[in-house]
Amino acid sequence: MNIIPYSIDMKITAIACSNIALVKYWGKRDELLKLPQNNSISITLNNLQTKTTVDFDNRYEEDIYIINGKKVEQQSEIKRLNTYINLLRQQKGVKTPVKMQTESNFPTAAGLASSASGFAALTVAGSKALELTLSDTELSILARRGSGSACRSIFGGFVEWKKGQKSDGSDSYAVQIASSHHWDIQLLVIITELSKKSISSTKGMQSTVKTSPFYQGWLDSIEFDLEKVRTGILNKDFKLVGESSEHNCLKMHSLMMTSSPSMIYWNETTLKLLKNIQTWRAEGLNCYFTIDAGPNIIILCLKSDVDAIKDHIQNINNIKNIIQCSPGPAPRLSEQHLF
């Protein structure tokens, strides 16, 4: 491919939502291409958002990355962003420097899929700024290269990421199961800790695949979980979705706990909430939990039970914040730039 100059000063901003997996992906068959060992199903969350502005222009002497108001200085993070930005530039055949600024309205690296919304927003803004014409499937494949779960945030509503079979990753992308308007399920994001987790999901997955004696059992049972959650979403069967998602979540965390060294992402408040949610459910509240690789909990519930659940949560110490979400939209462009 010939490298051509690119002088168009097109500043583009995109907003993308995070997502929470109801059936988790844990473990990759290809680290470089970020190809998962299993399919996963998620809900895009309307009120967990990342806003990203990109500007490809030769007036910049080097690539500039700013995340939540701070210039990125860590070499590993710069390398990760450079690798991804270079994928975008290769699509256009340019070497033009970029300035990127991104902000999220929720804690990052805390088990709330901030990389999913971040790379989804970067994919949409970057491809638009470079005047690339890409389908949703192509955007999903590209976003996956930045962060696996980002491929799901290219779509709104209820989404399934197909693991694919091909070695080049061309058949590993997300598809929408149902739109955000299909089912008004509610998700209460309970922030129990604001700090960055000590073990990244990438390192956690690598350790689990290599050392957990139960990993094969995870793979053997995942298709059953997928079928139940997929059916539950389409039929709006809250009990089936809730029970299946909660069980899948606990299976994933059991893999982490049985890895060597063991990984426990939960804190004291996390554990207290888990036990209380099970108690509230036994007392008649329709609520279930799911947790990604972090200490923060998402409670699945119906709109009729939201106020009662919030009242219960108020009695628990050390809750930093509660963010109520519904199934959210696909990424969108914004005219309000960050710089």
Sequence and secondary structure as in RCSB ss.txt:
>XXXX:A:sequence
MNIIPYSIDMKITAIACSNIALVKYWGKRDELLKLPQNNSISITLNNLQTKTTVDFDNRYEEDIYIINGKKVEQQ
SEIKRLNTYINLLRQQKGVKTPVKMQTESNFPTAAGLASSASGFAALTVAGSKALELTLSDTELSILARRGSGSA
CRSIFGGFVEWKKGQKSDGSDSYAVQIASSHHWDIQLLVIITELSKKSISSTKGMQSTVKTSPFYQGWLDSIEFD
LEKVRTGILNKDFKLVGESSEHNCLKMHSLMMTSSPSMIYWNETTLKLLKNIQTWRAEGLNCYFTIDAGPNIIIL
CLKSDVDAIKDHIQNINNIKNIIQCSPGPAPRLSEQHLF
>XXXX:A:secstr
         EEEEEEEEEEEEEE    EEETTTTEESS EEEEEEEEEEEEEEEEE TT SS EEEETTEE   H
HHHHHHHHHHHHHHHHHT    EEEEEEESS SSSSS HHHHHHHHHHHHHHHHTT    HHHHHHHHHHH GGG
GGGGS SEEEE   S TTSTT  EEEEE TTS   EEEEEE   S  SS HHHHHHHHHHH TTHHHHHHHHHHH
HHHHHHHHHHT HHHHHHHHHHHHHHHHHHHHTSSS      HHHHHHHHHHHHHHHTT  EEEE  SSS EEEE
E GGGHHHHHHHHTTSTT  EEEEE B    EEES    
